[in-house]
Each structure stands twice: as C-alpha cells, then as structure tokens.
C-alpha cells in the first residue's frame, strides 16, 4: 500500500538570498526545516541545468542535460570552504528581493567564481576534485570543452564554428585543450562546486524525511554540449543543423501549435546502442533526485515532428518512438527509478497504455477541474485515481488566486460554487483548492508555494510560449509566517498525509 504524502513546489532560484537569486546556502536549509516542520514529505523543484538568456533563462532549454547551473552556487558556502574570503562579499549589488535579474546575478557571481578559482589553483592538487572529474568524465569533459569554445567563439552556435571545431577534429581539439587548459578546468571547477553543495543539501533534506522531486526536460537545445558531442543521436543534416524539430500540434490553446525548435532524437540509433545516452542521463539524475518527472512525457511514445524550415507547428506529423522497448530497458538497468509522467494536454490511448503498463503516475491539475462537463472532467477530485499526483497548479499556470481573479469565467465560478456549496472569494480560493488537493484520494499532493501564500498573478513563475519576464519570482524574507506553517501542518495532518 502506498503512503499518502504531500509536498511543496518551489524552485531553488525562488529562495531568498542577498545575492539576487536563490542558492544552496543557509536559506535553502531553513526552507528544508520549514518543509519538515509542516509535515511535508516532498520538495519539488525545477530542472537544475544551466540557463541561457538567449532562451529567456528557462531551465527547460539548457546547453547541457547533465551539468548544473553555477548561478545556484552559494557564495557563503564558498567562504565556509575557504574558496572566498568574507571581505570578497562585503560589497554586493542592490539586488531585488522580489525578482531575479539573471544578467546582473551572472555578472556578479562570475567575478566571485574567478576569485575562487584562482585560490583553487594556488592550493595545488585536490583529491576530491580529481575524483569528481574522473567519475563524471563521460559528460563533464565534453561540457567543459564546449563551454570554453562557446565563450571563445562569442556565443555562436557550434555549427557556425570553424569546421575542425564543429566536426570535433581530434588533433585540433587536442591542441585546444592544451592551450586553454585553465579555462576548461575553470568550468569543471564550477561543476565540482555545484554538485558538492547540492549533494550536501539533498542529504540534509533526506535526513529530515524529505524526498527531492526533480524534473527532466525531454529535449535539449541544438546549441548544447550534448548535440555537439553526440550528433549521430539527433536528426541533423550534413551541416549538422536540425532538419526536423520538436513542437506540439495546433489545439484548443493555439491555432498554430507550438514550435519549440529542439532537435529530435534518432530513435533508431538510440535503439541500436540500447539507449545508452538516455540511460546515462537518467542514472545521473537519479543520483540528484529521489523522484523524477519527465517533462512532455508523451514525446517518448510519439512526437510531433516539424520540418525545420517551418515558421509554426501546423505542418508537422506524429512519429512513433520505441517506447515499450525503451522503458523495459530503463527499468531493467535502473529498477529502483521512480518516474512521474507529465501527461497534461491531449493524451492518446497509446500514452495511457505505457503509463498503465509501467505504473507511472500522471498529473492532475485542480485549476482544470471545473471546466466542461464536471462528471467527465478527469481533474475533478471525485474522478481522481490513487496513482496520480494532484496539484492546485504548476509553474506553467497562473497562481490559483491569479486564475480566479483574471482567467476563470463566470460559468466556471458558478460550477465551483455549486461544487463547494458556497461562494468563494479571491482571499480564500487558494486554500479551498489546497484543501481539495490534500483531501483527495491521490497518493501524492503537491502545492506550489505561491498558492500556500495566497499570491495573485504577480507570483506566476512562467507563461508558456513567452520568453520575457519568466522564472523570476522570489520568496520574500519573512513571508513564511508561523500562522501559515500552522495552517499547512494542521491541514496535512487532517488529510492523513503527515
């Protein structure tokens, strides 16, 4: 019998800190204490991979499927470990407590990282660093080299680099590694710091009885270490540019669909090598997280392929992937892996069958529960199954209050009133949804922190299909009051999830 549990969705970037962005420092440990004190069992976060201003700082569009985002490294912990001095942190720019300014944060932190690296070099050999590099060489070597070349060629896409670099000529790359050994080591050093700090934080959470729920984007961007290092695994032309890209077809939300532009996998090649790249990726992520959500899960069963020259996703077609064989191999190689399928949107019977066969829980969003015919609505609480994860909303939705105030129709509000048996105000709507989520039959309930705080649209994390103003919301110092903690703890105990 599965245990009834609940947890909170809060990205690392949203934590308070004096350095303009949440990190792995003291506030993260204080947050873990809050999660444990309110009887929550899960902390769900967003992907930890490096972000890029060219892609709106989205953690779902990264230049590496394996590397960590250096912006999450805590300067205070660097002082504690001797890589920085307290004096290095005396002058900090006046960062906003409410929103992340990624450009300003990167400029400030990169200066600190250079200082830390200079001291690292002065110290001489470090056995822990050498061990980290050796254990992660299968992705770290290519990533550090790619980052160094990316900087040298001023951010150009790798297909626009000189031919020997684009095509990974061994002699050219060997000479480059010798000439730029320091910069390559700098990138490896940042990854060493990232994983050291994250591993310590995760261990602390696990000791408190908190599982970390991570997120795995299905695709990587073309301008990534993964595609540069493994071009045979992706649908690329003779110039190594994508000839087919990912997206989703036209639907109720968009007449032209969504054109994401990510290169698609060559599943016939992956199948021949028994999905080695994917297995390594999932094994790597299984060390970082206790539970893994696969974003756009349906793309592993069948994916919408669009010719790269198209301007929208209308003229695409569905292509099947070897899903059953892939998941059999994955479960054979990683039998203890806990996977969650992001199954939102139009989901076909073949996707449902794979989820059923491998017992993958899906996601149910209560913001969708009061549209259409309620008796047939799969998100309304009385239609939920136990093997699912129920949310009030996700990082891609408006906050519960923001939705109620700005998006819910009068018809939807009337259905909600009839379902609850009383009128609901914007002030108490978030907690009405929280109560429904926690009291539902779903084995797991996840609550975005913004809904626990009752925040309006200003607390929204992401607006899909937009690139400006996303991923910036931050928790303010002192916003987690004893009253909020008590209410959440009481409701968690009442619903049998403590």
N, C-alpha and C positions, 0 to 999 in steps of 0.2 A: 504493500500500500504506500502510495506517495504521500509525503507530508505536505500539509497546507502551509505555504510560506508567502511572504511579501517582501518587496524591496522598493528602492528609490532609484529613479533615473536622474543622474547628474553628471555631466561631462567634467573631466578634470579641469578644462580651461575655465569653467564657471566658478571654481573655488575662489575665495578671497585670497589676496596676497598684495604686498606693496609693490610688486614688480610688473603689474599690468595684465597678468594672466595667471590663472590657477596653475599650481605646480605640485610636485611631490613632497613639499615641505610640511611645516607644522600644521597648517590649516587642513591639509588632507588627513592627517592623523586625528585632528579634532573632529573632522567630519565623520570619520570612521567611528569615533566614540559616540557621536550623535546617532548614527545608524544603529549601533548596537543597543544604545540606551532606549531607543524607541521600538525595540524588539523586531527590527527588520533583519532578514537573513540574506538579502542580496543587494549589492550595489551595482547597478547597470551604468556603463559608461559608453562613450562613442569610440570609434577607432583611434588608436594612439599613433598612427603613422604620420610622417612629416606632411605638413600642409604647404600650399603654394599660393601666393597672392594672385597668380595668373588664373587660378581656379576658385577664387573667392574664399580661400582658406578653408575649403571643405575637407574634412577628414576622410571623405569618401573618394577623393580624387588626389591620390598620392603618387609620388615618384618611386615609392618602394612598398611592396606588400609585406616586408619583413622589418624594416627599420622603424625606430621610434622617433617621435617629434622632439628635437632638442629644446624647443621652447618650454617644454614641461619640466625641464631640469630645474631643481631648486637652488638658487644662489646661496641660501642659508645653509643648506646641506653641503655645498662646496666649501664653505667656510669651516664647517664642522670637520670635514675630511682633510682640511689643510690645502685644498687647491686654490682657495681665495683667502684673503685677509679681511677682517672686519672693516678696515679702512677702505677697501675696494667698494663697499656697499654704503658708504656714508652719503654719497650723492646719487640719488635716484630720481629720475624724471617724474613730474607730477602726473602719473597715470590716472586714468579714470577708474573709479571703483565699480562702475556700472557696466562698462563696455570694454571689450578687448580691442586695442588698436594694434593689429598684428605687425604692421610695418615698424612702428615705434618700439614695440617689445623686441622684435628681432634685432633692430639696430643696437639697443641697449644690451641685450643678453649676448650677442655675438662678441661685443667688446669684452665682457666678462669671461667668455669661453676662451678667447685668445690669451687672456691673462692666466687662466687656469692651465691651459695647455703649455704655456712657457714654463710654468713651475713643474708640470709633469715631466717635461723634457729635462729639466735641471736635476730632478731626483734620480734619474737613471732607471734601470730595469725594474718593472713592476710585474711580479708573477701573476697576480690576479688579472691584470690587463692582458697579459700574454695568453692566459688560459681562456679568457673570454674570446679573444680574436681567433684562437685555434678552434674552439667549439662552435663558432658561428661563421667560419670561413666560407661555407657554401653559399652564403648570401652577402656577408659583410665585405669580402674582397671586391666584388663587382660594385656594390653600393658605394663604397668609399671612392673607388676609382671613377665611377660615374659622376658623383657629386663634385669631385675635383675637376673633371673635364667640363662638366656643366658650368662651373664657375669660370674656368679659363676661357671658354667659348661664349661667355657673357649671356648665358641662359638660352642659347639657340637649341632648337630641337635636335636631337642626336643625328637624325637623318640629314641635317644640314652641316654636320661636321665634315672635315676633310675625310676622304674615302678610307684611309687606313684606320682612322679612329672609328668611323661609322661601322666598318666591317671587322673591327677588332683584330687588326693585323698583329700577330704575336710579337714580332720584332719591334714594331712601333710602340705598342703598349708596354713592352719590357723596358724600353729606353725611357718612356714617360714615367714609369713607376720609380725608376732610379732618380730622375731629375726632380720629381715632385713628391718624394717620399714623405717629407714633412707634412704636406697638405693632406695626403692620403691618411697619414697617421692621425692628423687632427680630426678627420671625420670618424675614424674608428674610435678615438678617444671619447668623442661626444656620445657615440652609441654605448660605449662602456659605462659612462656616467648615467645615461638614461636607464639602461637595464639594471644597473646596480641599485639606483634609487627606487625604481618601480618594483623590483623584486622585494625590497625591504618593506615597502608599503603594502604590497599584496600579502606578504607573510603576516604582517600586523593585523590586517583585516581577517585573514583566515583564522588567526588565533582568537579573534573575537567572535568567531562563528559566522562571519560574513563571506559569502561567495562573490567573486567578481564575475560579472556578466559582460563579456566583451562583444565586439561587433566586427565582422569580417566583410568588407566590401567585395562583391563578386568580381569586379573588374579592376584593372589598373589603367593608368593613363599611358598613352603612347610614349610620351617623353619620360620614361621611367627606366630605372636600372633593370627591372625585370624584363621588359621588352627588348632593350638593348642587349642584355646578356643572354636572352633566350628567343631570338627572333623566329626560330622554327616553330615555336609553340603558338604563334599568333598569325592571323590572316593578313599578311603583308605582301606587297608587290615586289618587283625586282629592285626598286629603290628603297625597300623596307618601310614604305609608308602603308598605312592600312588601306585595303581595297574594300573592306566591309567593316561597319562599326555598329556599336550597340545602341539600343533605344527601346522604346515601347510604342505600340501602335496607337492610332487615334482611338479615343474612348470618350466617355461622358465628360471628362475633365478637360480634354484638349482635342480639337478637331484635326490637328496635325501631328498628334502624338508627341513623344519626347525624343529628341535626338541627343544622346549622351556623347557620342563620338569616341568612346573607348574601343580599342582594338578587340576583336573577338578571338576566342581560343580556337585552335585547330584540334578539335577533339579526337580526330583520327590519329594524330601524332601522340597526344596525351595517352590515348588508349594503348598504343603500342608500347610505350615505356611505363605502363601501369600507373599512370597519373603521378609520376614522381614529383613534379613541381608542386602540384596541389597537395600531395601527402606531406611534403616537407613544410609547406605553408601552414597546413592545419596542425601539424605536430608542433611547430614553432608557436602558434597561437595558443595551443593547449597548455603550454608552459606559462603563458602570460595570464590566462583567464581560466576560470573554473567552468564557465558555460559560454558557448559561442553561438551567436546569432549570425546566420548567413543572409546578408542583405540581398534583395532581389533573388530569392531562392528559386523562383520558377525558371530563371535563366539557366539553371543547371539541369533542367528537364527538357526545355525547349526555349530558344532565344529568338528575339526579333532581330533579324539581320537586315541592315540598310546599306546600300551602296554608298561608299564614302563621299561621292560627289553630290549626293542629295542634300538639300537645304533643310528638309524636315523628315519626319519618320513615316510619312504616308506610304511611300513606295518601298516598303520592306516586305519580308516574308518570314514565316516561322521555320526554324531549323531544329531538328531534334538533337539532343545530346545523349550520350550513352549513360543515362542517369543510374539505372539499376546496377550496371557493372561498376560504375564509379563508386557508388555508396557501399556496395558489397566489399570492394577493395579497401575503402576508407574504414569501414567497420572491422575488417579483418586486421588491418595494420594498426588501427587506433581504437581498440574495442571499448575503452572507457570514455571516449569523447562524448560530451553532452552537447547536442546540436539543437538549435531552435530555427525554424523556418520562418523567414519574413514572407508571409503569404498574403499580403494586402493587395487590393486591386482585383482585376479579373483573373481568377484562378480556375484552370481547366481540370477535368477529371484525372488526367494523367499525373498532374502535380499532386492532387489529393491522394492518389493511389501510392505514390512514392512515400509521401508523408505517413500514410497508414502502415505501409509495409515495414518502414524503418522506425516507426513510433516517434516521429519528430513532432513536437508540439508546435502549433502555429500561434498567431497573434490575433487578439480580438480587441477592437478599439471602441470604447463606450461612446465617444463622440459620434460614431456612425450608427448608434443603436436605435435612433428614434426617427429614421427616415423610412419612407415607403410603407409597405405592409408589415406591421410590427410582428405579426405571427410568423412571418417568413424571414424576418431580418436575422442574419446569423450572428449579429453582435449584441442583440438584446440579452440581458442576463439569463432569462429562462430558456434560451436556446444554446447556451454555452455547454461545452463538454468539459470534463475534468482535465483532460490532457491538452491544456492550452494555457497561454499567458494572457491575462486580461490587463488592459491599460485604460486609464482615463483618456490619454492621448499619447502621442510620441513627439520626438524632436521635430518631425515634419509637419505637425499640426499646430494650429493656434493653441494657446492655453485654453483650459476649459472655460474660464471666465471670458477670455477674449472671443472664443467661439460663441458663447451665449449672448454676448453683447453686440457682436458685429456680424456673425455669419448665420446663426440659427434663424430659420424662417418662423413666422407666426404659427404656421401649421405644425412645424416640428415642436415648438414650445408648447402648443396645445396637447400634442401627444405625450410630451414629457409630463405635463401637469396631470393628465389623466392617469398615466402610469404610476406616478408618485402619490397621487391622491391629494395633492395640494399645490398651491402656487409656489414657484421658486424664484428667488431674487438673485441678481448677479453676485451679491455678497455671499450667498450660501450654496451656489450651484456647484462650485469645485468640490466642496465636501460632500454634497449629495452623490456626485459621481464616485468619489473615493469610497463612500460607504457602500455603494452598489458593487464596486470592484472587489472590495475586501470581503463582502458577504456572499459573493458569487460562488458557484461550485468549482470554478477554475482552481487548479492546484496552485498556481502562481499568480499573484497580482503585482504589477509594477506601477508606481506612481511617480510621474515627473515632479521634481521638487517645486516647480512653478505652480502646480496645482495645489500642493500642500500649503503653499504660501498664499494661495488665492490671487495670484497675479493676473493682470489683464494682458492685452495684446503686446504690451511693451516687453513682456517676458518671453516672447516667442523666440525659439532658437533658430529655425530655418524656414524659409519659404521656397519650396521646390520650384525649379525652373527659373530661379533668380540667382544672381551672383553677388549682389550688393547687400551689405548690412546683416549677413548671416553669421552664425556661430560666435556671436559676440556677447550674449547675455552673461552677467556675472551675479553671483550671490553676494549681497552686501554684508559687511561685518555687522554682527548683532541682529541679523534678520531672523535667525533661528531662535525664537524665544522659548522660555520654559513652558508657556501655555501651549504653543504649537507641538512641542515634544510630548507633553502630557496627553493632548488630544489624539495624536497619532498612536501613541503607545496603547491608550485605552481602546481605541477602535481596532487595533491589531489584535489585542488580547480577546476582545469581544467576538471577533470573527474567527477565532481559533487558529490564527496564523503566527502567534508568538513562539 
